[in-house]
Amino acid sequence: LELSLEAKELVAQLLIKDPVERLGSPLEGDDCASCAWYVKEHPFFEISIEDAIRGVEREIVLPAHNNRTLSVKIPAGVHPGQHIRLAGQGQPGYGGERAGDLFLEVHLKPHPLYRVDGKNLSMNLPVTPTEAALGAQVKVPTPDGGEVEVTVPPNSRGGMKLRLKGRGLQGKTPGDLYLPLEIALPPATTDAARQAYEQLAKAAPFDPRRQGFSR
């Protein structure tokens, strides 16, 4: 017996073990920060990068489970897409069987400084032209709340990446923190600043387009 496409989709929906998984998706404009929403098979919830590294205990609301509130302990070192299992917190069992388990999928909130790439993190590191040309020691914040001093090598270029090993998301194999250099130019808003730029142009004539545009 060959089923139509519509019939196959209906059968697939009926075979979903947890019918609530088809309900409770966030509506446009819904900003419930502590809610766990259902996407595909599992509900997800968002935490900050700092909480993912340190671990945290949070209360979450399950709109698809009559707004039930659960206290969830997120272990240190979780990463995006990882599932946290809550034993016995799923749907009630059939015929007196015990309740199923609930799996929560971890998502990371967008961060004002760090970008996520798997277990690695990256953060733009602004440096002055002098620091890039001559080299420097600069301090940068780390996702665990600390601060480290990094070496900017002489003759550094914009876009060049510094690497802090093991300073990314944690886990069995910790990720790294990458620091792409961003050359920040001092504004030429004073006579002294303009004179300094003019002297630099005379002392170190340089055309960055010459090599890039040559054919």
C-alpha positions as CSV (number, residue, x, y, z in Angstrom):
1,L,0.0,0.0,0.0
2,E,1.6,3.3,-1.1
3,L,0.7,6.3,1.1
4,S,0.4,9.8,-0.2
5,L,2.9,12.4,1.1
6,E,0.3,14.0,3.3
7,A,-0.5,10.6,4.9
8,K,3.2,9.9,5.5
9,E,3.5,13.2,7.3
10,L,0.5,12.5,9.4
11,V,1.8,9.1,10.4
12,A,5.2,10.6,11.3
13,Q,3.5,13.1,13.6
14,L,1.4,10.4,15.3
15,L,4.5,8.3,16.0
16,I,6.2,11.1,17.9
17,K,6.6,9.7,21.4
18,D,6.0,13.0,23.2
19,P,3.1,14.9,21.7
20,V,4.0,18.0,23.6
21,E,7.1,18.2,21.4
22,R,4.9,19.7,18.7
23,L,3.7,22.5,21.0
24,G,5.1,25.4,22.9
25,S,7.3,27.0,20.2
26,P,8.1,30.7,21.0
27,L,5.9,33.3,19.4
28,E,7.2,36.4,17.6
29,G,8.2,39.0,20.2
30,D,8.2,36.4,23.1
31,D,11.2,37.3,25.3
32,C,10.9,34.8,28.1
33,A,14.6,34.6,29.2
34,S,14.1,31.6,31.4
35,C,11.9,29.5,29.1
36,A,12.9,26.3,27.4
37,W,11.4,26.1,24.0
38,Y,10.8,23.1,21.8
39,V,12.7,22.8,18.6
40,K,12.7,19.5,16.7
41,E,13.0,16.7,19.3
42,H,14.2,18.6,22.3
43,P,13.5,21.8,24.2
44,F,16.4,24.2,24.3
45,F,17.5,27.0,26.6
46,E,20.1,29.7,26.4
47,I,23.0,30.4,28.8
48,S,25.9,32.9,28.6
49,I,29.4,31.9,27.6
50,E,30.6,32.6,31.1
51,D,28.0,30.2,32.6
52,A,29.0,27.5,30.1
53,I,32.6,27.8,31.3
54,R,32.0,28.0,35.0
55,G,28.8,26.0,35.4
56,V,25.6,27.4,36.9
57,E,22.3,26.4,38.5
58,R,19.2,27.9,37.0
59,E,15.5,27.7,37.1
60,I,13.8,27.3,33.8
61,V,10.2,27.4,32.7
62,L,8.7,24.8,30.3
63,P,5.8,26.5,28.5
64,A,4.9,23.2,26.8
65,H,4.5,21.6,30.2
66,N,2.0,24.0,31.7
67,N,4.7,26.4,32.6
68,R,6.3,23.9,35.0
69,T,9.5,25.3,36.6
70,L,12.6,23.2,37.1
71,S,15.9,23.8,38.8
72,V,18.6,22.7,36.4
73,K,22.3,22.3,37.3
74,I,24.4,23.1,34.2
75,P,27.9,21.5,34.6
76,A,31.0,23.5,33.8
77,G,32.3,22.8,30.3
78,V,29.0,22.4,28.4
79,H,29.1,23.3,24.8
80,P,26.5,24.4,22.2
81,G,24.2,21.5,21.1
82,Q,25.0,19.4,24.2
83,H,22.0,17.7,25.8
84,I,21.3,17.7,29.6
85,R,19.3,14.8,30.8
86,L,16.7,15.3,33.5
87,A,15.6,11.8,34.7
88,G,11.9,11.3,35.3
89,Q,11.0,14.9,34.2
90,G,9.5,14.0,30.8
91,Q,5.9,13.0,29.9
92,P,4.0,10.6,32.2
93,G,4.3,6.9,31.3
94,Y,1.5,4.9,29.7
95,G,-0.4,2.4,31.8
96,G,1.3,3.3,35.1
97,E,4.8,3.3,33.7
98,R,7.3,5.8,35.1
99,A,7.6,9.2,33.5
100,G,10.1,9.6,30.7
101,D,13.3,11.7,30.8
102,L,13.5,15.2,29.6
103,F,16.5,16.3,27.4
104,L,17.4,20.0,27.3
105,E,19.6,21.3,24.5
106,V,22.1,23.9,25.4
107,H,22.3,27.1,23.3
108,L,24.7,30.0,23.9
109,K,23.5,33.6,24.0
110,P,25.2,36.1,21.6
111,H,28.1,37.8,23.4
112,P,29.2,41.4,23.1
113,L,32.9,40.4,22.9
114,Y,33.3,36.7,22.0
115,R,32.2,34.8,18.9
116,V,31.7,31.0,19.1
117,D,33.2,28.5,16.6
118,G,32.7,25.0,18.0
119,K,34.7,24.9,21.2
120,N,36.9,27.9,20.1
121,L,36.2,31.5,20.8
122,S,37.4,34.6,19.0
123,M,37.6,38.3,20.0
124,N,38.9,41.2,18.0
125,L,41.9,42.8,19.7
126,P,42.3,46.5,18.9
127,V,46.0,47.7,18.8
128,T,47.5,51.0,17.8
129,P,49.8,51.3,14.7
130,T,52.7,51.8,17.1
131,E,51.9,48.6,19.0
132,A,51.5,46.7,15.7
133,A,54.7,48.0,14.2
134,L,57.0,47.9,17.2
135,G,55.4,45.1,19.3
136,A,53.8,45.4,22.7
137,Q,52.4,43.7,25.8
138,V,48.6,44.3,26.1
139,K,46.0,43.0,28.5
140,V,42.9,41.2,27.3
141,P,39.8,39.9,29.2
142,T,39.2,36.2,29.2
143,P,35.8,34.4,29.2
144,D,36.4,33.0,32.7
145,G,36.3,36.5,34.1
146,G,40.1,36.9,34.3
147,E,42.7,38.9,32.4
148,V,45.9,37.9,30.7
149,E,48.8,39.7,29.1
150,V,49.5,38.8,25.5
151,T,52.5,39.7,23.3
152,V,51.8,41.5,20.0
153,P,54.9,40.7,17.9
154,P,56.7,43.5,15.9
155,N,55.5,44.1,12.4
156,S,52.0,42.7,13.1
157,R,49.3,43.2,10.5
158,G,45.6,43.7,10.7
159,G,43.7,40.4,10.7
160,M,46.7,38.5,12.1
161,K,45.5,36.1,14.8
162,L,47.0,35.5,18.2
163,R,46.1,32.3,20.0
164,L,45.5,31.6,23.7
165,K,45.5,27.8,24.0
166,G,42.9,26.3,26.3
167,R,41.1,29.7,26.9
168,G,38.0,28.8,24.8
169,L,35.0,26.7,25.9
170,Q,36.1,24.0,28.4
171,G,35.7,20.3,28.2
172,K,37.7,17.1,27.9
173,T,39.7,18.9,25.1
174,P,39.4,22.7,25.8
175,G,39.0,25.1,22.9
176,D,41.2,28.0,22.2
177,L,40.7,31.8,22.3
178,Y,41.7,33.5,19.0
179,L,42.5,37.2,18.9
180,P,42.4,38.8,15.4
181,L,44.3,42.0,15.5
182,E,42.4,45.2,14.5
183,I,44.6,48.3,13.8
184,A,42.9,51.3,15.4
185,L,44.2,54.6,14.0
186,P,44.5,57.6,16.3
187,P,42.3,60.5,14.9
188,A,44.2,63.3,13.2
189,T,42.1,66.0,14.9
190,T,44.9,68.2,16.2
191,D,47.8,70.0,14.6
192,A,50.3,67.8,16.5
193,A,48.6,64.6,15.4
194,R,48.5,65.7,11.7
195,Q,52.2,66.7,11.9
196,A,53.0,63.3,13.4
197,Y,51.2,61.5,10.5
198,E,53.1,63.8,8.0
199,Q,56.4,62.9,9.6
200,L,55.6,59.2,9.5
201,A,54.7,59.4,5.8
202,K,58.1,61.0,5.1
203,A,60.1,58.7,7.4
204,A,58.4,55.4,6.3
205,P,56.8,55.8,2.9
206,F,54.4,52.9,2.3
207,D,51.8,52.0,-0.3
208,P,49.6,49.1,1.0
209,R,47.8,48.9,-2.4
210,R,51.0,48.4,-4.5
211,Q,51.4,44.7,-3.7
212,G,47.7,43.9,-3.4
213,F,46.7,45.5,-6.7
214,S,49.7,44.3,-8.8
215,R,49.0,41.8,-11.5
